[in-house]
Amino acid sequence: MITINDAIKAEALAYAQAEDPLEACGLIVVIDGAQQFRPCLNLADEPELDFLLDPDAYRAAEDAGEVVALFHSHPATPPEPSDADRLSCEASGLPWLIANPKTEAWAELEPNGYRAPLIGRPWVWGVSDCWTLVRDWYAEQGHSLPDWPRPRTPAEFEAAPLFADLWREAGFVEIDPADIAEGDAVLMAIGNHILNHVGVYVGEQMMLHHLRGRLSSRDLYGGWLQKQTGWVGRLVP
């Protein structure tokens, strides 16, 4: 873990206290040989429960210097890393600092190869979402699928979902839903008329998927889920 000087930690904590009860987030950047704390906008839909660091702020920090750590706060819980924190830390490739603004307690986290189970993982946009789960399932079967860049926020994705245009690039061909078999991908329209959710059919009328705001799960593929289906695809080796 890189050593973050006390002045920077104090600045980050003060920012978290000012943002309380919302989760605060920011970056520690080395610029001209000195550490700086750069607060970042939290773009999460529910910023009192989680955070989504503004990617524009991240790019600006990279342009200014070297990003060496990420900071965020736990306003309502101890600073110990959650499963979502562990997943996101791995994806970031950076050390993380977490603070509780009320108790002023701190925790540290570094990438260590953590991998979430397929069932029961938390939903984190761009890190642990429905496409991440499908990719991880196929990876366990020996197939590497592209990880398409996400828009900045889930709301931007909902306005213009990407899935319908990218399946051929990933190696899938459309099939008749009546011929669905284990390993087929299923595109659905959840709360929308546009295809905005994906799962993988795992046989025996079950589907593995990860709905926004919920834990990933293995659910019966029938009734409501089947009614939302708009496309079924099969991976061509």
Secondary structure per residue as TSV (DSSP state, phi and psi in degrees):
chain	resnum	aa	ss	phi	psi
A	1	M	-	360.0	128.6
A	2	I	-	-65.0	144.1
A	3	T	-	-82.2	119.3
A	4	I	-	-98.9	127.1
A	5	N	-	-70.5	158.2
A	6	D	H	-62.6	-33.1
A	7	A	H	-66.2	-38.2
A	8	I	H	-68.3	-43.4
A	9	K	H	-62.6	-39.0
A	10	A	H	-65.0	-38.3
A	11	E	H	-66.8	-42.1
A	12	A	H	-64.6	-42.0
A	13	L	H	-64.0	-41.6
A	14	A	H	-62.2	-38.4
A	15	Y	H	-65.2	-42.8
A	16	A	H	-62.1	-39.2
A	17	Q	H	-67.0	-35.5
A	18	A	H	-69.5	-30.8
A	19	E	H	-86.8	-18.8
A	20	D	T	-51.9	131.3
A	21	P	T	-93.9	12.5
A	22	L	S	-84.9	154.3
A	23	E	-	-73.3	131.1
A	24	A	-	-97.7	153.1
A	25	C	E	-146.2	156.1
A	26	G	E	-172.0	179.6
A	27	L	E	-127.4	146.0
A	28	I	E	-102.0	122.5
A	29	V	E	-126.0	137.4
A	30	V	E	-94.3	118.1
A	31	I	E	-127.1	122.2
A	32	D	T	53.9	39.6
A	33	G	T	81.7	5.7
A	34	A	E	-129.1	143.9
A	35	Q	E	-74.9	140.3
A	36	Q	E	-133.6	144.7
A	37	F	E	-99.2	128.5
A	38	R	E	-119.4	105.8
A	39	P	E	-63.6	147.5
A	40	C	E	-128.9	151.3
A	41	L	-	-69.0	136.0
A	42	N	B	-93.2	112.5
A	43	L	-	-94.3	6.5
A	44	A	-	-61.3	147.7
A	45	D	S	-64.1	-33.2
A	46	E	S	-125.1	76.8
A	47	P	T	-65.7	-11.9
A	48	E	T	-79.5	-11.4
A	49	L	T	-112.6	-28.7
A	50	D	-	-156.4	-175.0
A	51	F	-	-139.2	151.6
A	52	L	-	-134.5	104.8
A	53	L	B	-69.6	132.1
A	54	D	-	-60.1	115.9
A	55	P	H	-64.0	-26.6
A	56	D	H	-65.2	-37.7
A	57	A	H	-66.7	-36.6
A	58	Y	H	-65.0	-44.7
A	59	R	H	-63.1	-38.6
A	60	A	H	-64.4	-38.6
A	61	A	H	-65.7	-41.1
A	62	E	H	-63.2	-36.7
A	63	D	H	-68.0	-30.8
A	64	A	H	-81.8	-29.3
A	65	G	S	-175.7	-148.5
A	66	E	E	-108.4	120.2
A	67	V	E	-75.3	121.4
A	68	V	E	-114.6	-12.9
A	69	A	E	-166.0	159.1
A	70	L	E	-117.8	142.2
A	71	F	E	-120.8	140.6
A	72	H	E	-153.1	166.3
A	73	S	E	-112.6	155.8
A	74	H	-	-115.6	90.0
A	75	P	S	-66.0	-28.8
A	76	A	S	-115.3	-1.2
A	77	T	S	-136.6	163.8
A	78	P	-	-59.1	161.2
A	79	P	S	-78.4	1.0
A	80	E	S	-59.4	138.3
A	81	P	-	-62.2	136.5
A	82	S	-	-84.9	172.3
A	83	D	H	-59.9	-39.3
A	84	A	H	-62.9	-39.0
A	85	D	H	-61.5	-44.4
A	86	R	H	-63.3	-42.6
A	87	L	H	-63.2	-46.0
A	88	S	H	-68.9	-35.1
A	89	C	H	-62.4	-43.3
A	90	E	H	-60.4	-44.1
A	91	A	H	-65.7	-33.8
A	92	S	H	-75.9	-29.3
A	93	G	T	71.4	16.0
A	94	L	S	-120.5	154.7
A	95	P	-	-66.5	149.3
A	96	W	E	-121.2	144.5
A	97	L	E	-116.8	133.8
A	98	I	E	-128.2	135.8
A	99	A	E	-134.3	147.4
A	100	N	-	-97.4	120.6
A	101	P	T	-68.5	-20.2
A	102	K	T	-86.6	-48.1
A	103	T	T	-87.0	-15.9
A	104	E	-	62.5	24.4
A	105	A	-	-84.0	151.0
A	106	W	E	-125.3	154.3
A	107	A	E	-141.8	156.0
A	108	E	E	-125.4	151.6
A	109	L	E	-146.8	139.3
A	110	E	-	-129.8	152.0
A	111	P	-	-58.2	132.3
A	112	N	-	-142.2	18.4
A	113	G	-	87.7	13.7
A	114	Y	-	-60.6	134.0
A	115	R	-	-128.0	130.2
A	116	A	-	-80.5	147.3
A	117	P	-	-65.1	158.2
A	118	L	S	-68.2	-32.7
A	119	I	S	-108.7	130.9
A	120	G	S	93.2	9.6
A	121	R	-	-81.5	149.3
A	122	P	-	-74.6	156.7
A	123	W	-	-89.3	122.9
A	124	V	B	-135.9	120.7
A	125	W	T	-57.6	125.8
A	126	G	T	78.0	-7.4
A	127	V	T	-121.1	-44.0
A	128	S	B	-145.6	72.5
A	129	D	S	-121.4	-166.7
A	130	C	H	-65.1	-39.4
A	131	W	H	-70.9	-35.8
A	132	T	H	-58.1	-44.4
A	133	L	H	-63.2	-44.7
A	134	V	H	-62.5	-43.0
A	135	R	H	-60.4	-43.1
A	136	D	H	-67.1	-36.0
A	137	W	H	-64.2	-45.8
A	138	Y	H	-65.6	-34.3
A	139	A	H	-61.7	-37.5
A	140	E	H	-67.0	-20.7
A	141	Q	T	-93.3	2.8
A	142	G	T	91.9	15.9
A	143	H	-	-116.1	129.0
A	144	S	-	-99.6	119.4
A	145	L	-	-108.5	152.1
A	146	P	-	-65.9	150.1
A	147	D	-	-106.6	92.8
A	148	W	-	-66.3	138.2
A	149	P	-	-59.8	136.1
A	150	R	-	-91.3	153.7
A	151	P	-	-59.9	170.4
A	152	R	S	-58.8	-39.7
A	153	T	S	-135.6	159.9
A	154	P	H	-57.9	-34.9
A	155	A	H	-62.0	-39.6
A	156	E	H	-66.5	-36.6
A	157	F	H	-65.4	-43.3
A	158	E	H	-60.8	-31.8
A	159	A	H	-72.0	-27.1
A	160	A	S	-152.5	74.4
A	161	P	-	-58.3	149.2
A	162	L	-	-97.0	-23.3
A	163	F	H	-56.1	-44.3
A	164	A	H	-61.5	-22.6
A	165	D	H	-99.0	-5.3
A	166	L	H	-114.8	-2.1
A	167	W	H	-69.5	-36.6
A	168	R	H	-61.6	-40.5
A	169	E	H	-59.4	-33.7
A	170	A	H	-83.0	-6.0
A	171	G	T	100.0	17.2
A	172	F	E	-100.8	151.7
A	173	V	E	-124.5	146.2
A	174	E	E	-72.2	141.0
A	175	I	-	-128.3	167.6
A	176	D	-	-70.0	125.5
A	177	P	G	-54.1	-26.5
A	178	A	G	-67.7	-19.0
A	179	D	G	-99.2	15.2
A	180	I	-	-56.6	139.4
A	181	A	-	-141.4	167.1
A	182	E	T	-52.7	131.8
A	183	G	T	95.9	-2.0
A	184	D	-	-82.3	144.7
A	185	A	E	-89.5	143.7
A	186	V	E	-125.1	120.3
A	187	L	E	-98.0	134.7
A	188	M	E	-131.5	158.3
A	189	A	-	-108.3	104.6
A	190	I	S	-101.7	114.6
A	191	G	S	63.6	21.9
A	192	N	S	-161.3	161.4
A	193	H	S	-91.3	-2.2
A	194	I	S	-103.1	144.3
A	195	L	-	-67.9	111.8
A	196	N	-	-133.6	9.6
A	197	H	E	-145.9	144.5
A	198	V	E	-135.1	144.0
A	199	G	E	-140.1	178.8
A	200	V	E	-126.2	131.0
A	201	Y	E	-76.2	124.7
A	202	V	E	-112.0	16.1
A	203	G	E	91.1	165.0
A	204	E	T	55.0	37.8
A	205	Q	T	62.5	27.2
A	206	M	E	-117.1	146.9
A	207	M	E	-129.1	137.5
A	208	L	E	-95.7	125.4
A	209	H	E	-157.8	173.3
A	210	H	-	-140.8	95.9
A	211	L	-	-74.6	146.2
A	212	R	T	-56.8	130.6
A	213	G	T	81.4	3.0
A	214	R	S	-124.1	171.8
A	215	L	-	-78.9	149.9
A	216	S	-	-62.6	147.1
A	217	S	E	-151.7	163.6
A	218	R	E	-112.3	109.9
A	219	D	E	-123.6	159.7
A	220	L	E	-63.6	126.5
A	221	Y	-	-91.2	91.3
A	222	G	S	-173.8	175.9
A	223	G	T	57.2	-122.2
A	224	W	H	-60.6	-48.3
A	225	L	H	-60.3	-42.7
A	226	Q	H	-65.4	-36.2
A	227	K	H	-65.9	-27.8
A	228	Q	H	-82.1	-9.0
A	229	T	E	-69.3	132.6
A	230	G	E	-121.3	-10.5
A	231	W	E	-164.5	139.4
A	232	V	E	-127.3	132.4
A	233	G	E	-129.5	152.5
A	234	R	E	-121.0	133.5
A	235	L	E	-73.7	128.1
A	236	V	-	-99.0	116.4
A	237	P	-	-58.7	360.0
